Amino acid sequence: MRNSIIAAAAFLALGARADIYPNYEYGNMFYLGPTTGGQYITKATYNMEVPNPPTNWVKTDETQRWLSLWIGVQDNPNNGDVLNMNFVQPLLNWGPDNSVWGCSAPNTQWCAAASTYQPSGQIGQAYVPVNKEATLEFEISLNSSTDMIDQKIWQNGDLISSESDSKGMRPAVFYSGNECYGDGCGTLPAYKYTNITLVFDKAVTNLADIISYTNATHTEWQTKDNGITWTVDSITIAEDNLTE
């Protein structure tokens, strides 16, 4: 249920289709990385203006269908098989029947959880209902004391989910996904990630060269400290048809 075929997202970032994973469909996204000088992300913060749930989803086998929206971080994928690497990805999740994964929200709302893909399977916290038209706040950071990656989600200023794992990870990529399992997830409205800030251990001077967008628009990326900290006001993910 909570599972991301990371290779499929990587294929999409390169402009290929993920047909080798017939149960999954990946939609609009952005992909940042990998860094080219060994730099890694020490902290990422961003907000998400939660969209309305999709419409016109396929009504058959509803308990076998779900949609996840996420931004995640990972070690440099050029250093090995991405399916054998952890992927830290706090999740926004929806399905025609949210109770299937233990969330009490009706299907007019989303559910959120701190979560991480591991080669042995997905791990994470219990899903929490998300208010309609909410703005969620996210933080993914390298904990210098534990050497783990901490992830946190806030709703209306309240911490609703957190997880610490992936010891030793040095995130070199930061990318988003609209991930439909079971096909037929319907039409997802456009939505925004806002107030995105990335802090690197060393300066990244070629950020524009390592970002790609698939049906997404953005404001200007800016740095005021010569490439250690980068900010962007918003990235808008366009409406997505996840039924075709």
Backbone bond lengths (Angstrom), bond angles and torsions (degrees), N, CA, C in turn:
res aa  C-N    CA-C-N  psi(-1)  N-CA   C-N-CA  omega(-1)  CA-C   N-CA-C  phi
1 M - - - 1.454 - - 1.523 110.73 -
2 R 1.337 119.00 -63.69 1.449 120.16 175.62 1.520 107.49 -89.21
3 N 1.314 116.52 93.46 1.454 118.34 -175.67 1.508 108.20 -150.96
4 S 1.317 118.12 131.71 1.449 122.35 177.08 1.513 109.19 -118.07
5 I 1.302 116.11 121.75 1.448 119.63 174.60 1.520 106.24 -82.99
6 I 1.325 115.11 93.32 1.449 120.96 -170.18 1.520 111.41 -61.56
7 A 1.314 116.89 -34.85 1.458 118.97 178.64 1.513 111.09 -59.65
8 A 1.322 117.31 -37.09 1.460 120.24 -179.29 1.512 110.53 -62.90
9 A 1.323 117.18 -42.09 1.460 120.16 177.41 1.517 110.59 -63.88
10 A 1.302 116.74 -38.87 1.452 119.84 177.96 1.525 111.02 -65.06
11 F 1.347 117.14 -39.81 1.460 120.34 175.93 1.518 110.24 -59.31
12 L 1.328 116.69 -42.96 1.454 120.00 -179.47 1.513 111.09 -63.91
13 A 1.321 117.38 -38.95 1.452 120.79 179.62 1.520 111.22 -61.74
14 L 1.325 116.08 -25.63 1.456 120.82 178.22 1.520 112.27 -92.96
15 G 1.332 116.18 4.57 1.447 120.20 175.85 1.507 114.79 89.42
16 A 1.330 118.74 8.41 1.460 121.89 -179.89 1.510 110.06 -98.54
17 R 1.306 115.90 165.48 1.454 120.97 178.31 1.523 110.18 -93.82
18 A 1.327 116.50 155.15 1.467 121.37 -175.63 1.525 111.45 -100.84
19 D 1.329 116.32 39.40 1.460 119.73 -174.78 1.525 112.92 -66.89
20 I 1.334 117.07 -14.89 1.457 118.74 177.29 1.522 110.87 -70.32
21 Y 1.349 117.14 -10.73 1.459 122.25 176.09 1.521 107.73 -118.11
22 P 1.346 118.65 80.40 1.464 121.43 -168.41 1.515 114.29 -65.43
23 N 1.328 119.38 -20.47 1.461 120.38 -179.71 1.519 113.05 -85.88
24 Y 1.318 116.91 -7.43 1.459 121.23 -176.48 1.521 110.40 -115.66
25 E 1.320 114.83 144.30 1.460 120.81 171.76 1.519 107.38 -131.10
26 Y 1.330 115.62 130.65 1.462 120.94 179.97 1.516 108.91 -113.38
27 G 1.327 115.73 134.90 1.451 120.65 -174.86 1.513 113.10 -108.61
28 N 1.314 115.68 -141.91 1.456 122.80 -174.34 1.529 111.07 -67.07
29 M 1.348 115.54 150.84 1.467 118.19 -170.66 1.524 110.74 -168.84
30 F 1.327 115.09 172.29 1.461 121.41 162.85 1.526 108.08 -129.38
31 Y 1.325 116.38 157.59 1.466 121.56 -178.06 1.519 108.13 -140.31
32 L 1.337 116.29 120.16 1.466 122.46 179.51 1.521 108.48 -116.84
33 G 1.333 115.65 121.26 1.448 120.90 177.72 1.526 111.57 118.59
34 P 1.320 116.07 -174.69 1.460 124.70 -7.17 1.519 111.94 -73.34
35 T 1.317 115.87 157.06 1.454 119.98 175.15 1.524 108.76 -62.89
36 T 1.330 115.20 153.91 1.465 119.38 -171.81 1.522 113.48 -106.17
37 G 1.328 117.52 -5.74 1.457 120.06 -178.61 1.511 113.50 -121.29
38 G 1.328 116.35 22.18 1.451 119.71 179.89 1.513 114.59 82.19
39 Q 1.339 117.77 3.30 1.463 120.11 179.10 1.526 110.06 -68.48
40 Y 1.329 115.51 154.01 1.457 120.27 176.01 1.521 110.15 -139.47
41 I 1.316 114.86 157.87 1.463 122.24 -177.65 1.527 108.74 -81.99
42 T 1.323 116.10 125.74 1.464 120.02 175.45 1.521 111.72 -95.75
43 K 1.330 116.59 -23.20 1.469 119.24 178.83 1.525 109.39 -158.44
44 A 1.317 115.61 136.27 1.466 122.20 174.53 1.520 108.03 -131.76
45 T 1.316 116.24 128.64 1.464 121.06 174.49 1.521 108.56 -128.09
46 Y 1.324 115.61 146.06 1.458 120.36 179.55 1.516 109.14 -164.76
47 N 1.323 114.67 156.55 1.461 121.95 173.64 1.524 108.82 -109.79
48 M 1.315 114.87 158.42 1.463 120.26 176.70 1.513 109.04 -133.42
49 E 1.324 115.86 123.26 1.458 121.09 172.81 1.527 106.89 -83.91
50 V 1.315 115.46 102.89 1.464 121.25 -170.61 1.529 110.48 -65.21
51 P 1.330 117.81 124.95 1.466 120.02 179.68 1.521 111.33 -77.17
52 N 1.322 115.41 168.32 1.458 118.83 167.90 1.531 108.48 -65.03
53 P 1.323 117.87 152.70 1.465 119.55 175.52 1.528 110.89 -60.49
54 P 1.321 117.02 162.64 1.462 119.83 -179.20 1.523 112.15 -66.14
55 T 1.308 114.51 161.92 1.460 122.02 175.72 1.527 108.40 -119.15
56 N 1.324 115.32 163.35 1.470 122.18 172.63 1.527 113.13 61.53
57 W 1.332 116.70 33.16 1.454 118.08 176.18 1.530 110.12 -73.76
58 V 1.317 115.78 158.23 1.459 121.54 179.38 1.527 108.98 -69.28
59 K 1.327 116.57 131.93 1.469 121.23 -171.41 1.528 113.96 -86.28
60 T 1.317 118.48 -12.50 1.466 119.68 179.57 1.529 110.12 -81.39
61 D 1.326 116.46 149.11 1.472 122.42 176.95 1.524 112.05 50.18
62 E 1.326 116.05 46.95 1.464 119.87 -173.24 1.527 112.73 -63.01
63 T 1.320 117.91 -30.75 1.463 119.08 -178.90 1.526 112.16 -74.61
64 Q 1.328 117.17 -8.88 1.461 121.57 179.78 1.524 111.94 -103.48
65 R 1.311 117.13 16.17 1.468 120.83 -174.21 1.521 109.20 -128.65
66 W 1.331 116.93 134.61 1.462 120.11 174.85 1.520 110.57 -153.67
67 L 1.318 114.93 161.12 1.461 122.91 -178.45 1.518 108.65 -129.63
68 S 1.322 117.05 128.65 1.462 122.61 177.66 1.525 109.84 -120.01
69 L 1.321 115.50 136.40 1.463 122.98 172.05 1.519 106.90 -114.27
70 W 1.319 117.17 135.34 1.459 119.12 -176.08 1.518 111.66 -158.87
71 I 1.336 114.29 158.33 1.461 123.75 159.32 1.518 105.88 -120.62
72 G 1.328 116.51 136.10 1.451 119.75 -179.02 1.514 112.62 -135.09
73 V 1.341 114.97 166.85 1.463 121.95 177.04 1.520 109.00 -129.45
74 Q 1.336 114.38 156.39 1.466 120.39 -173.95 1.520 108.98 -159.74
75 D 1.343 115.67 157.87 1.461 120.10 170.49 1.528 110.04 -58.11
76 N 1.320 116.08 166.32 1.457 120.96 178.54 1.529 109.80 -56.83
77 P 1.334 118.10 116.27 1.470 120.28 -176.97 1.518 113.27 -68.28
78 N 1.335 117.39 -13.31 1.459 119.73 177.49 1.526 112.27 -75.02
79 N 1.328 116.28 -9.27 1.463 120.09 -175.61 1.526 113.57 -94.00
80 G 1.334 117.53 6.53 1.459 118.91 179.55 1.509 111.87 166.13
81 D 1.319 116.39 -169.97 1.458 123.68 179.91 1.526 108.89 -77.67
82 V 1.334 117.63 118.95 1.463 120.00 -176.24 1.519 112.34 -62.93
83 L 1.322 117.69 -25.90 1.459 119.27 178.38 1.523 112.15 -71.00
84 N 1.320 116.34 -13.15 1.457 120.73 176.68 1.520 111.77 -105.63
85 M 1.333 116.48 18.15 1.457 122.27 177.78 1.521 109.54 -119.53
86 N 1.314 116.34 143.91 1.459 119.64 172.48 1.520 110.48 -64.94
87 F 1.327 115.57 151.72 1.460 122.57 176.68 1.524 106.95 -137.14
88 V 1.325 116.75 108.46 1.466 122.26 -177.95 1.524 108.00 -82.79
89 Q 1.349 117.26 119.46 1.457 120.51 -169.53 1.536 111.56 -148.28
90 P 1.316 118.74 82.77 1.469 117.45 172.82 1.523 109.67 -54.30
91 L 1.341 115.78 136.55 1.460 121.56 -167.43 1.521 113.18 -112.53
92 L 1.327 114.96 143.05 1.460 122.91 160.24 1.516 105.35 -110.07
93 N 1.327 117.05 122.75 1.463 120.88 -170.59 1.529 110.59 -127.51
94 W 1.334 115.15 144.17 1.469 121.37 178.09 1.522 109.04 -144.02
95 G 1.315 115.26 148.79 1.454 121.10 170.94 1.514 110.38 -154.15
96 P 1.322 117.78 162.68 1.464 120.24 176.28 1.523 112.73 -56.48
97 D 1.340 116.94 -26.25 1.466 122.16 176.31 1.525 107.93 -135.89
98 N 1.342 116.61 93.59 1.465 120.36 -176.67 1.523 113.34 -66.61
99 S 1.319 117.51 -17.89 1.464 119.49 -178.95 1.524 112.07 -67.98
100 V 1.330 116.70 -17.00 1.465 120.45 -179.40 1.524 110.33 -57.95
101 W 1.336 117.54 -36.30 1.470 120.28 178.68 1.526 112.00 -108.93
102 G 1.326 115.07 24.99 1.453 119.23 169.67 1.505 115.88 81.33
103 C 1.330 117.40 21.27 1.463 120.86 178.34 1.521 108.86 -105.88
104 S 1.323 116.03 133.59 1.465 120.79 -175.09 1.521 113.60 -83.73
105 A 1.329 118.34 -3.56 1.462 120.46 -178.03 1.527 110.93 -70.13
106 P 1.337 117.92 141.84 1.468 120.26 172.03 1.519 109.62 -69.34
107 N 1.333 116.53 171.44 1.462 117.86 -176.86 1.522 113.47 -78.82
108 T 1.318 116.88 10.03 1.461 121.43 169.18 1.525 110.95 -91.47
109 Q 1.326 117.00 1.59 1.461 122.35 179.58 1.529 110.03 -134.24
110 W 1.338 114.36 166.17 1.453 122.47 176.98 1.531 110.25 -100.49
111 C 1.323 114.67 171.68 1.459 122.85 173.89 1.534 107.70 -129.63
112 A 1.332 116.79 150.92 1.463 121.06 -177.84 1.518 110.18 -129.76
113 A 1.338 115.71 150.74 1.464 120.85 177.35 1.522 110.12 -161.16
114 A 1.331 115.87 139.88 1.457 120.37 166.92 1.523 107.82 -67.53
115 S 1.332 116.95 135.80 1.460 119.18 -171.18 1.522 110.19 -158.18
116 T 1.320 116.35 151.04 1.460 122.25 179.13 1.524 109.57 -140.85
117 Y 1.335 115.26 130.78 1.464 120.06 170.19 1.523 108.30 -78.28
118 Q 1.328 117.00 129.96 1.453 123.68 170.37 1.524 108.51 -122.89
119 P 1.322 118.96 153.40 1.462 119.91 178.88 1.524 113.27 -53.90
120 S 1.322 117.13 -28.83 1.461 120.62 179.85 1.518 113.16 -84.94
121 G 1.338 117.53 -6.77 1.456 121.17 179.98 1.512 111.84 138.68
122 Q 1.321 115.52 168.33 1.459 121.49 -178.98 1.530 110.33 -76.52
123 I 1.337 116.14 137.21 1.459 121.00 173.32 1.519 107.99 -123.70
124 G 1.323 116.66 159.59 1.456 118.74 178.30 1.503 112.25 163.94
125 Q 1.313 114.28 -174.65 1.447 122.58 -177.01 1.528 110.59 -93.26
126 A 1.326 115.56 169.27 1.463 120.80 177.21 1.523 110.14 -66.69
127 Y 1.323 115.59 148.40 1.461 120.36 178.55 1.523 111.11 -71.10
128 V 1.338 114.33 145.05 1.459 123.14 179.42 1.527 108.14 -121.12
129 P 1.342 119.75 133.81 1.465 120.46 177.34 1.527 111.57 -60.93
130 V 1.314 115.46 142.54 1.462 122.43 178.29 1.518 108.52 -109.32
131 N 1.317 116.63 133.40 1.456 121.20 179.78 1.526 110.75 -64.17
132 K 1.314 116.26 151.24 1.458 120.43 174.78 1.526 110.01 -61.72
133 E 1.334 115.80 140.64 1.463 123.68 177.47 1.523 111.89 55.59
134 A 1.322 116.59 32.38 1.461 121.00 179.72 1.527 110.63 -77.42
135 T 1.322 115.61 158.78 1.454 122.44 164.95 1.520 107.22 -113.86
136 L 1.312 116.51 117.53 1.457 121.78 179.29 1.522 109.74 -95.93
137 E 1.325 116.03 147.05 1.456 122.41 175.89 1.531 108.66 -112.37
138 F 1.332 115.83 135.97 1.463 121.70 -177.03 1.526 110.40 -125.30
139 E 1.316 114.80 148.37 1.464 121.11 171.88 1.522 108.90 -141.64
140 I 1.322 115.68 130.90 1.462 123.17 172.69 1.520 106.25 -125.11
141 S 1.328 117.92 122.39 1.461 119.23 -173.49 1.519 111.21 -145.97
142 L 1.329 114.65 151.86 1.457 121.98 174.21 1.522 108.20 -85.00
143 N 1.315 116.56 119.26 1.460 122.21 -179.95 1.527 108.29 -84.54
144 S 1.333 116.68 111.89 1.464 120.35 -175.46 1.523 112.55 -68.61
145 S 1.327 117.48 -20.31 1.467 120.73 -179.72 1.524 112.31 -81.54
146 T 1.334 116.59 -38.35 1.470 120.94 -176.24 1.523 113.26 -104.48
147 D 1.342 117.36 -15.08 1.466 124.02 -174.72 1.522 111.77 64.77
148 M 1.335 116.40 18.83 1.456 121.61 175.89 1.525 110.22 -100.66
149 I 1.322 115.11 166.98 1.457 121.33 173.32 1.526 107.98 -96.51
150 D 1.317 116.00 122.25 1.463 122.21 176.72 1.523 108.91 -96.61
151 Q 1.313 116.89 136.90 1.470 120.92 173.99 1.520 108.71 -129.13
152 K 1.332 115.42 140.55 1.459 120.94 -176.40 1.524 109.59 -141.59
153 I 1.341 115.30 147.80 1.464 122.30 176.31 1.525 107.90 -130.41
154 W 1.345 115.66 131.64 1.464 121.49 175.27 1.524 110.25 -117.15
155 Q 1.322 116.17 145.90 1.461 123.23 171.65 1.528 107.58 -129.90
156 N 1.326 115.77 122.08 1.470 121.27 -178.58 1.525 112.02 53.48
157 G 1.333 115.77 37.84 1.455 120.39 178.10 1.510 115.41 83.63
158 D 1.331 117.94 -5.81 1.463 122.20 -179.68 1.527 110.02 -99.94
159 L 1.325 116.44 130.54 1.457 120.60 175.39 1.524 108.86 -70.58
160 I 1.343 116.74 118.71 1.465 119.61 -175.28 1.521 113.07 -109.23
161 S 1.344 117.93 -16.09 1.459 119.35 179.91 1.522 109.43 -161.92
162 S 1.331 116.91 141.73 1.464 120.87 177.95 1.521 109.43 -153.16
163 E 1.317 115.55 155.00 1.461 122.13 -176.95 1.530 108.07 -155.99
164 S 1.316 117.33 143.65 1.462 122.81 174.76 1.524 108.22 -130.35
165 D 1.327 116.14 124.57 1.463 120.56 -179.87 1.520 108.85 -163.83
166 S 1.317 116.83 -163.48 1.470 123.62 172.73 1.528 112.22 59.34
167 K 1.333 115.87 49.77 1.460 120.91 -179.71 1.519 110.37 -58.72
168 G 1.326 115.30 133.04 1.453 121.52 178.33 1.508 115.61 89.55
169 M 1.339 118.50 -7.87 1.458 120.42 179.01 1.529 110.17 -63.38
170 R 1.337 115.23 139.56 1.458 122.70 172.97 1.534 107.08 -125.69
171 P 1.326 117.36 91.71 1.471 120.77 -169.52 1.529 112.88 -62.73
172 A 1.319 115.19 124.02 1.462 121.35 178.22 1.516 112.20 -115.64
173 V 1.341 117.33 -3.51 1.461 121.89 175.83 1.524 108.79 -132.92
174 F 1.329 114.12 153.70 1.471 123.04 -178.71 1.515 105.12 -147.21
175 Y 1.343 117.53 107.70 1.460 117.57 -174.98 1.515 111.69 -148.47
176 S 1.334 113.76 161.71 1.467 120.87 -173.24 1.515 110.66 -109.61
177 G 1.330 115.01 167.49 1.452 120.12 175.37 1.514 112.46 -155.10
178 N 1.323 115.34 142.69 1.463 123.64 161.17 1.523 104.82 -105.82
179 E 1.313 117.31 109.40 1.464 121.90 -169.85 1.526 110.23 -118.58
180 C 1.327 116.25 113.97 1.464 122.12 179.49 1.514 109.11 -105.86
181 Y 1.321 115.94 124.80 1.457 120.48 173.91 1.528 109.12 -103.59
182 G 1.322 115.83 131.56 1.453 121.19 178.89 1.513 113.86 92.76
183 D 1.358 116.28 1.13 1.463 121.32 -177.00 1.534 110.08 58.53
184 G 1.304 116.07 171.04 1.457 120.54 173.89 1.509 115.06 69.02
185 C 1.351 117.63 32.49 1.470 120.50 -178.71 1.522 113.20 -80.99
186 G 1.313 117.97 -3.10 1.454 120.10 174.49 1.514 113.48 89.44
187 T 1.339 114.91 -159.72 1.458 122.22 -177.71 1.519 109.45 -104.26
188 L 1.318 115.70 119.47 1.462 122.30 179.84 1.519 109.07 -96.20
189 P 1.346 118.88 126.09 1.462 119.82 178.44 1.530 111.38 -63.68
190 A 1.325 115.56 159.64 1.460 120.44 172.78 1.530 109.69 -61.69
191 Y 1.321 115.72 151.36 1.463 120.03 178.04 1.523 109.16 -152.13
192 K 1.345 115.68 170.31 1.457 121.11 -174.46 1.518 112.59 -125.59
193 Y 1.335 114.44 143.17 1.458 122.38 158.36 1.524 106.72 -100.68
194 T 1.315 117.40 133.58 1.462 120.85 -175.56 1.528 110.40 -129.24
195 N 1.340 114.23 163.52 1.475 121.83 175.77 1.531 111.91 49.83
196 I 1.316 115.72 49.15 1.464 120.65 -179.39 1.523 109.51 -81.93
197 T 1.318 116.80 128.89 1.465 122.77 175.95 1.520 109.07 -131.01
198 L 1.320 116.03 128.70 1.461 122.48 174.86 1.518 109.12 -118.70
199 V 1.322 116.22 129.70 1.460 122.09 176.34 1.527 107.81 -114.13
200 F 1.339 116.12 126.71 1.460 121.90 -179.55 1.528 110.63 -106.89
201 D 1.318 116.01 159.31 1.471 119.27 177.98 1.514 111.85 -72.98
202 K 1.340 116.30 -28.78 1.456 122.71 177.36 1.526 108.25 -138.31
203 A 1.306 115.98 161.38 1.462 120.66 -174.35 1.524 111.70 -62.46
204 V 1.327 114.83 136.96 1.460 123.73 171.11 1.521 106.40 -111.41
205 T 1.317 116.92 113.85 1.462 120.50 -174.83 1.521 113.09 -102.76
206 N 1.323 117.38 -5.95 1.467 120.90 -176.64 1.522 111.58 -120.21
207 L 1.331 117.45 37.68 1.464 119.85 -173.33 1.524 112.09 -55.88
208 A 1.325 117.29 -41.34 1.465 120.03 -177.65 1.520 112.17 -61.05
209 D 1.324 116.70 -25.68 1.463 120.45 -177.79 1.524 113.11 -81.12
210 I 1.334 117.27 -13.54 1.468 119.33 -175.22 1.534 111.85 -116.18
211 I 1.336 117.04 18.79 1.463 121.26 176.26 1.522 109.11 -117.52
212 S 1.322 116.28 135.51 1.461 121.27 171.56 1.522 108.71 -129.45
213 Y 1.330 115.43 153.97 1.464 121.79 -176.94 1.523 109.07 -129.82
214 T 1.318 116.34 135.23 1.455 122.54 174.15 1.520 108.12 -116.26
215 N 1.332 116.82 103.66 1.467 122.46 -177.58 1.528 110.88 52.92
216 A 1.315 114.77 51.11 1.460 122.12 177.10 1.524 108.41 -143.75
217 T 1.323 116.36 145.41 1.457 122.11 177.90 1.525 108.94 -120.55
218 H 1.331 116.23 163.30 1.458 118.99 -173.24 1.520 110.82 -153.73
219 T 1.315 115.08 157.13 1.451 120.63 168.71 1.530 108.02 -84.31
220 E 1.321 116.86 -175.57 1.467 120.64 -173.28 1.534 111.82 -79.66
221 W 1.328 115.57 131.27 1.461 120.34 171.16 1.523 109.27 -72.41
222 Q 1.328 116.89 139.15 1.459 120.98 -177.14 1.524 110.63 -136.40
223 T 1.331 115.81 149.84 1.458 122.04 172.14 1.518 108.82 -135.94
224 K 1.318 116.38 139.51 1.467 121.92 178.59 1.525 111.85 -114.20
225 D 1.317 117.16 1.61 1.467 120.66 -179.76 1.526 111.08 -129.82
226 N 1.326 115.23 34.97 1.467 122.35 173.33 1.526 113.83 62.72
227 G 1.336 115.97 33.37 1.448 119.71 168.73 1.509 116.83 105.06
228 I 1.331 118.11 0.27 1.466 119.66 175.29 1.528 110.25 -76.02
229 T 1.325 116.35 -44.95 1.466 122.81 -178.27 1.519 109.16 -117.06
230 W 1.322 116.11 127.29 1.461 121.86 177.24 1.523 109.30 -120.53
231 T 1.338 115.90 140.12 1.461 120.97 179.07 1.524 109.77 -132.64
232 V 1.315 115.03 151.73 1.458 121.42 171.99 1.521 107.14 -144.22
233 D 1.324 116.28 136.79 1.467 119.95 -175.84 1.517 111.91 -67.07
234 S 1.340 117.10 -41.08 1.467 117.75 -177.43 1.519 111.68 -160.72
235 I 1.311 114.44 148.26 1.462 123.64 166.27 1.519 106.35 -125.87
236 T 1.323 116.43 122.44 1.462 121.95 -178.50 1.521 109.45 -103.31
237 I 1.314 115.48 122.71 1.463 121.98 176.74 1.528 107.65 -92.04
238 A 1.329 116.95 121.15 1.461 121.46 -174.17 1.527 111.93 -67.22
239 E 1.333 114.98 160.21 1.469 120.66 173.99 1.524 109.63 -48.82
240 D 1.320 115.60 141.45 1.461 120.15 -171.75 1.524 110.26 -130.42
241 N 1.326 115.94 125.07 1.463 121.33 174.81 1.522 108.14 -92.56
242 L 1.318 116.29 107.13 1.460 121.60 -176.52 1.524 111.57 -107.20
243 T 1.333 115.19 29.84 1.460 121.17 176.78 1.515 111.61 -115.38
244 E 1.317 117.50 -23.91 1.463 120.49 -177.23 1.521 111.17 -66.67
